């Protein structure tokens, strides 16, 4: 599935589209940045509650396909601008992490 497919699904609010043709093949749930740096899969959808700039840095390092901020968490406008500059797709949802990941899993 692509980022555009996730946008079109309407499951989450898209706040930064990123590269809409980028593939999503896996789901990754993690709130520890040190673990995410070493284990986040390429072409993954990262579901987390870590809404800070360091999350964007890890996403850039790991080539994750998108970040889905769960539990109503959001980035600041400055962080969203950074996501736009780095071309990182960002979604938000009020859903808990597990439910958000399950929704992506059901689309895959």
SVG drawing of the C-alpha trace seen along z (x, -y; Angstrom):
<svg xmlns="http://www.w3.org/2000/svg" viewBox="-12 -27 32 34">
<polyline fill="none" stroke="black" stroke-width="0.4" points="0.0,0.0 1.1,-3.6 0.9,-6.7 -1.8,-7.9 -3.8,-4.8 -3.6,-5.5 -4.6,-9.2 -7.5,-8.0 -8.7,-5.6 -9.7,-8.4 -8.7,-6.4 -6.4,-9.1 -6.0,-12.9 -3.1,-13.6 -1.2,-16.6 1.9,-16.2 1.5,-14.1 5.2,-13.5 6.0,-11.2 2.5,-9.9 3.9,-7.1 6.1,-5.7 5.2,-2.1 4.0,-0.9 4.7,2.8 4.9,3.2 3.6,1.7 6.0,0.6 4.8,-0.4 7.4,-1.9 7.7,-4.9 11.4,-4.5 13.5,-6.4 16.6,-4.4 14.8,-1.2 13.1,-2.8 16.5,-3.9 17.7,-0.3 14.5,1.6 12.2,-0.6 11.6,1.2 12.1,-0.5 8.7,-1.0 7.0,-0.8 4.2,-2.8 5.4,-4.0 2.6,-4.3 3.7,-6.3 2.8,-8.9 6.2,-10.6 5.3,-13.9 8.6,-15.7 11.3,-16.7 13.5,-13.7 10.8,-11.4 11.2,-13.1 15.0,-12.7 14.6,-8.9 12.1,-8.6 14.6,-10.3 17.4,-8.0 15.4,-4.8 13.6,-5.6 10.2,-4.8 7.4,-5.5 5.2,-7.5 4.5,-8.5 1.1,-8.0 0.7,-9.9 -1.8,-8.1 -3.9,-9.2 -4.5,-12.7 -0.8,-13.6 0.4,-16.2 3.6,-17.9 4.1,-21.7 3.9,-23.8 7.7,-24.1 8.0,-20.3 5.4,-19.9 7.5,-22.3 10.5,-20.1 8.4,-17.1 7.5,-18.9 11.2,-19.8 12.2,-16.2 9.2,-14.9 8.0,-12.7 4.3,-11.8 2.6,-12.5 -0.9,-11.4 -2.8,-11.9 -5.5,-9.9 -7.3,-9.9 -7.1,-6.1 -4.8,-4.2 -1.6,-2.8 -2.9,0.8 -6.1,-0.3 -4.3,-2.6 -1.9,0.2 -4.7,2.7 -6.4,0.3 -3.3,0.1 -2.9,3.9 -6.4,4.3 -5.6,2.1 -2.5,4.1"/>
</svg>
